[in-house]
Amino acid sequence: MVSTERAPVRGLASADSTPKPERANPGSETSPRGPFAALRRLSAIGDSVMITHTLFSLPFVVSAILLETDGRPPFWKLFWIVVAAFGARNAANALNRIIDKDIDAKNPRTAGRHLPSGRLSARDLWIFTAAMLALLVLGAAMLNTLCFILLPVAGVLLFGYSYTKRFTWLSHYWLGVACSAATMGAFLGISGAFHLRYFPLTAGVALWVAGFDIIYALQDIEFDRGEHLRSVPARFGERSARIIAALTHVAAFGGFASIYLFWRMPGGFSGVALGTCAFLLAAEHVISARKSASRIKLAAYTMNQIIPIIFLCGIALDIYLG
């Protein structure tokens, strides 16, 4: 289970798009001293892996749980699903930072990140990754046998996506599948078995992530081409990439709307939520039309943190008030 910034695979595991800060001397902050050293380091790690962006995946995870349990999830299943999803998402982001350290150092947009600038060491992130993987394994083991058996598949998805940009422009879609594994994992954590109804919503989440990751990749077209990195914008150009991203989001909306086909409780609140999500998806393409860093960050991150929450609110209101 995951949830994700491209560096340059852009998504839940990518970087912020703020201007490059002044670089620190390598290693200058890797060993802070003082009584609050551990807290400062933990804060830096959380900032590096963008831990607050867990919001990208958790609302869809909780939505899946509510749909499958009619709004009455067993507490411990809910708890362990969230633990596993949290661990998977943050392990994936930490690994992305480690794997892409050299690429980040070359890109002016990302050279100020914690590893390239020396504010964190790779050792810090390896320790954090191990802790997050422990949460993933523990959560899966506490859920059911199927979740535990599927851990190697989750590992391939989580750890493989950072390398995909080196050989295929489909890297955005790999990232989407990796992030949507959290939604599928939530379904499997509840039922312990695959069912057809799980796949359309999971696919919708995957396509949603891939679409905004393509938008995010617009910032690095020339860098990607110069470094022989693969992305939809680098392969097809900006105009075609925007069309592909838009079509991807149309398909994603179809996946979101599939809840009406497979569960009985979605009603008016879910309809309003879906309409709002459709509006926001369209708006992010309009906002990102001017290819500035601030607009792309707003379109690819800020707006997409809101969409899963709105989706969850619609389902929850239908279940508990409908």
C-alpha positions in Angstrom: 0.0 0.0 0.0 1.3 3.5 -0.8 0.0 6.6 -1.6 3.0 10.4 -3.8 6.6 13.6 -5.9 8.5 12.8 -8.8 12.1 13.6 -8.6 11.5 13.6 -11.5 8.7 11.0 -11.1 6.2 13.5 -9.8 3.4 12.5 -7.6 2.8 11.6 -4.0 6.5 11.0 -3.8 7.8 14.1 -5.5 9.3 17.3 -4.4 7.9 20.7 -3.8 8.1 23.2 -6.6 9.4 26.2 -4.6 12.5 28.0 -5.8 15.8 26.5 -4.9 16.9 27.6 -1.5 20.5 28.4 -0.6 22.4 25.2 -0.3 23.9 24.2 3.0 27.4 22.9 3.3 27.3 19.1 2.8 26.9 17.4 6.2 26.4 20.6 8.0 23.1 19.5 9.5 23.4 15.8 9.4 24.6 15.6 13.1 22.8 18.4 15.0 23.7 18.7 18.7 21.7 19.7 21.7 18.7 18.4 23.7 16.3 18.8 20.8 18.6 17.3 18.2 16.4 14.2 17.7 13.3 16.2 17.3 15.0 18.5 14.8 16.2 15.6 12.8 12.7 13.9 12.8 11.2 17.2 11.7 13.7 17.4 8.8 12.9 13.8 7.8 9.2 14.5 7.9 9.7 17.6 5.8 11.9 15.7 3.3 9.4 12.9 2.7 6.5 15.4 2.8 4.8 13.3 5.5 1.7 15.7 5.4 1.0 14.5 1.9 -0.2 11.2 3.4 -3.5 13.1 2.9 -3.3 12.0 -0.7 -4.0 8.4 0.1 -5.7 8.1 3.5 -9.1 9.5 2.5 -9.5 7.0 -0.3 -8.3 4.3 2.1 -11.0 5.3 4.6 -13.6 5.6 1.8 -12.9 2.1 0.7 -13.3 0.8 4.3 -16.6 2.7 4.8 -18.0 1.4 1.5 -17.1 -2.2 2.2 -18.4 -2.2 5.8 -21.5 0.0 5.4 -19.9 2.5 7.7 -19.3 0.1 10.6 -15.6 -0.9 10.3 -14.1 -3.1 13.0 -11.9 -0.8 15.0 -8.7 -2.9 14.9 -9.0 -3.6 11.1 -9.3 0.2 10.6 -6.4 0.8 12.8 -4.0 -1.7 11.2 -5.0 -0.7 7.6 -4.1 2.9 8.5 -0.8 1.8 10.1 0.1 -0.2 7.0 -0.9 2.6 4.6 1.0 5.2 6.5 4.1 3.0 6.6 4.0 2.1 3.0 3.5 5.6 1.7 6.3 7.1 3.8 8.8 4.3 3.1 8.2 4.8 -0.6 8.8 8.5 -0.4 12.0 8.1 1.7 13.3 5.5 -0.8 12.5 7.9 -3.7 14.6 10.6 -2.0 17.5 8.2 -1.5 17.4 6.7 -5.0 17.0 10.0 -6.8 19.6 11.9 -4.7 22.0 12.4 -7.6 19.3 13.4 -10.0 17.9 15.9 -7.5 21.4 17.4 -7.1 21.6 18.1 -10.9 18.1 19.7 -11.2 18.1 23.3 -10.1 14.5 22.9 -9.0 15.3 20.1 -6.5 19.0 20.7 -5.6 17.9 22.3 -2.3 16.2 19.2 -1.0 17.5 17.7 2.2 19.8 15.0 0.8 21.5 17.0 -2.0 22.0 20.0 0.2 23.5 18.0 3.1 20.7 18.8 5.6 20.1 15.1 6.0 22.2 12.0 5.4 21.2 8.9 3.5 21.6 7.0 6.8 18.9 9.1 8.3 16.4 8.2 5.6 17.5 4.5 5.5 16.7 4.3 9.3 13.3 6.0 8.7 12.6 3.7 5.7 13.3 0.6 7.9 10.9 1.9 10.6 8.1 2.6 8.0 8.6 -0.8 6.4 8.2 -2.4 9.9 4.9 -0.6 10.2 3.8 -1.9 6.8 4.8 -5.5 7.6 3.2 -5.4 11.1 0.0 -3.9 9.7 -0.4 -6.4 6.9 0.4 -9.3 9.3 -2.2 -8.2 11.7 -4.9 -8.0 9.0 -5.0 -11.3 7.3 -3.0 -13.9 5.4 -3.7 -12.5 1.9 -2.4 -9.0 2.9 0.8 -10.6 4.3 1.3 -12.8 1.2 1.0 -9.8 -1.0 3.7 -7.8 0.7 6.3 -8.7 -2.0 4.0 -7.3 -4.6 3.6 -4.1 -2.6 7.4 -4.0 -2.3 7.9 -4.1 -6.1 5.4 -1.4 -6.6 6.7 0.9 -3.9 10.4 0.4 -4.5 10.3 0.1 -8.3 8.6 3.3 -9.3 11.6 5.5 -8.6 13.5 3.5 -11.3 10.8 3.5 -14.0 11.6 7.0 -15.2 14.9 5.7 -16.3 13.4 3.4 -19.0 9.7 4.3 -19.7 7.4 7.3 -20.0 4.7 5.1 -18.3 6.4 6.0 -15.0 3.4 8.2 -14.1 1.1 5.2 -14.3 3.4 3.0 -12.3 3.3 5.7 -9.6 -0.5 5.8 -9.9 -0.7 2.0 -9.4 1.7 2.2 -6.5 -0.4 4.8 -4.8 -3.7 3.1 -5.5 -2.4 -0.1 -3.8 -3.4 1.6 -0.5 -7.0 1.6 -1.7 -6.9 -2.0 -2.8 -5.1 -2.9 0.4 -7.9 -1.4 2.4 -10.5 -3.5 0.6 -8.4 -6.7 1.1 -7.7 -5.8 4.7 -11.5 -5.8 5.3 -12.6 -8.8 3.3 -9.4 -10.9 2.9 -10.3 -11.7 -0.8 -10.4 -10.0 -4.2 -13.7 -8.9 -5.6 -14.5 -7.3 -8.9 -16.1 -4.3 -7.3 -12.7 -3.2 -5.9 -11.0 -2.7 -9.2 -12.8 0.3 -10.8 -12.4 2.6 -7.8 -8.8 1.5 -7.3 -8.1 2.2 -11.0 -9.7 5.6 -10.6 -7.3 6.4 -7.8 -4.4 5.2 -10.0 -5.4 7.3 -13.0 -6.0 10.4 -10.8 -2.5 10.2 -9.5 -1.0 9.6 -12.9 -2.9 12.6 -14.4 -1.6 15.1 -11.9 1.9 13.6 -12.0 2.0 14.3 -15.7 1.0 17.9 -14.9 3.8 18.1 -12.4 6.2 16.7 -14.9 5.7 19.7 -17.2 8.2 21.7 -15.1 11.1 19.4 -16.0 10.7 18.7 -19.7 14.1 20.1 -20.7 15.9 18.6 -17.7 14.3 15.2 -18.3 15.4 15.2 -22.0 18.9 16.3 -21.1 19.3 13.6 -18.5 17.6 10.9 -20.7 14.8 10.5 -18.2 11.4 9.3 -19.4 8.1 11.2 -18.9 5.0 11.9 -20.9 5.9 15.6 -21.4 9.5 14.8 -22.3 8.4 12.1 -24.8 5.3 13.8 -26.4 5.8 17.5 -25.7 3.8 19.9 -23.5 0.6 20.2 -25.6 0.2 16.4 -26.0 1.0 15.8 -22.4 -1.7 18.1 -21.3 -4.2 16.3 -23.5 -3.0 12.9 -22.1 -3.3 14.2 -18.5 -6.9 15.5 -19.2 -8.0 12.2 -20.7 -6.4 10.3 -17.8 -8.5 12.4 -15.4 -11.7 11.8 -17.3 -11.0 8.1 -16.9 -10.2 8.6 -13.3 -13.6 10.3 -12.7 -15.2 7.3 -14.2 -13.5 5.1 -11.6 -14.7 7.4 -8.8 -18.3 7.3 -10.1 -18.2 3.5 -10.2 -19.2 3.5 -6.5 -22.8 3.8 -7.7 -22.6 0.5 -9.5 -21.2 -1.6 -6.8 -22.4 -0.3 -3.4 -25.9 0.6 -2.3 -25.2 3.6 0.0 -23.9 6.3 -2.3 -26.6 8.9 -2.7 -27.1 12.7 -3.0 -24.1 13.7 -0.9 -21.8 11.4 -2.9 -23.2 13.0 -6.1 -22.4 16.5 -4.9 -18.9 15.3 -3.9 -18.3 13.8 -7.3 -19.5 16.9 -9.0 -17.1 19.0 -6.9 -14.3 16.6 -7.6 -15.0 16.9 -11.3 -14.9 20.7 -11.1 -11.6 20.6 -9.2 -10.0 18.2 -11.7 -11.0 20.5 -14.6 -9.8 23.5 -12.7 -6.3 22.1 -12.1 -5.8 21.8 -15.8 -6.9 25.4 -16.3 -4.8 26.7 -13.5 -1.7 24.9 -14.7 -2.1 26.3 -18.2 0.4 29.0 -17.3 3.4 26.9 -16.6 4.7 28.7 -13.5 6.1 26.8 -10.5 3.4 28.3 -8.1 0.5 27.4 -10.5 1.7 23.8 -11.1 2.2 23.3 -7.3 -1.3 24.6 -6.7 -2.8 22.4 -9.4 -0.8 19.2 -8.8 -0.6 19.3 -5.0 -2.9 21.7 -3.2 -6.0 20.9 -5.2 -5.4 17.2 -5.2 -5.1 17.1 -1.4 -8.7 18.4 -1.3 -10.2 16.0 -3.8 -9.9 12.8 -1.6 -11.3 14.6 1.4 -14.3 15.7 -0.5 -14.8 12.2 -1.9 -14.6 10.8 1.6 -17.0 13.4 3.0 -19.6 12.6 0.4 -19.5 8.9 1.2 -19.5 9.4 4.9 -22.5 11.8 4.8 -24.5 9.4 2.7 -23.7 6.5 5.1 -24.4 8.3 8.4 -27.0 11.0 7.4 -28.6 9.6 4.2 
